[in-house]
Amino acid sequence: MTIPGTDLAITEGDEKIVGLLQQKMEVAQMTMHELLSQMIFGDGTGNSSKDFDGLLNAISTSNTYGGISRSTNSWWQAQVDTTGGAVSLDAINAMIGKCTIGNKKPDLIITTQTLFDKVWSRVQPQQRFLDSKSPLAQVGFSGINFNGHADMIVDNHCPSGYMFFLNTDYWRLIINRNKNFTWTPEKTPVEQDAYVRQLLVMGNLVCVQPRVQGLMTGLS
């Protein structure tokens, strides 16, 4: 975040200066949160590969993840269906089954508004919406529940035609304690009249059991 010295001078007075800084810092925090959301749905290659390892990196069948090659270690592969076509309840149920091992089942399905609306139109007669006891319902999310264990919600960062099936017990968002959305001290560049601070975050999104995670692509 950089604020030119002239902007600080124009605001005049301590109260107005504080107001300007607060607004700038809030915008920077919102931008950081947006970038983090985008990273979660990415493949980790953005920002010169400094992005978090997103869902597309973890839920795959062919790449190397966590230093383990999936080409030679099938047990490390996620469940991926690229058949595409019109979304159906049967296909969703089949993917849930592929991601299930024993009593370990996907408990969160994330998709686009378009696909969510298609599913909603199919389940609406049965009114299979989130149970009021669902953790997602308690924090304000609205969605659809499948077979009493998987909640489907919308995220506008989800790529078009994609549907993610997550077992959230096996995901970890690791944040460095010293760079947990931390502001650096004020800096003054030697070549300009400006107020400079940086908002730092360092960490990664980690999946410890890819085989119980799933992805469907090319849906309509």
SULCOR-V13945 format. One line per field, one symbol per residue. ss: DSSP state (H for helix, E for strand, - for the rest). phi: phi as a letter, one per 30 degrees, with the letter a starting at -180 (. if undefined). A space follows every 50 residues. Layout:
ss: ???
phi: ???
This chain:
ss: -EEEHHHHHHH--HHHHHHHHHHHHHHHHHHHHHHHHHHH-----HHHH- ----HHHH-----EE--EE----HHH--EEE---E---HHHHHHHHHH-- E--E---EEEE-HHHHHHHHHHHHHH--E-----HHHH-----EEE---E EEEE--------EEEE-HHHEEEEEEEEEEEEE---E------EEE--EE EEEEEEE--HHH-EEE--E-
phi: .bbedddddddhidddddddddddddddddddddddddddcccicdhhic ddddedddcacbdcbiicdddcbddcddcbbceijddbdddddddedddc biccbecbccaddddedddeddceechcceddddedddcjdcabcchibc ccbcbdcddeicbccccddccbccbddcbchcddddbbedcacacbbccc bblacbccbddccbacbidb
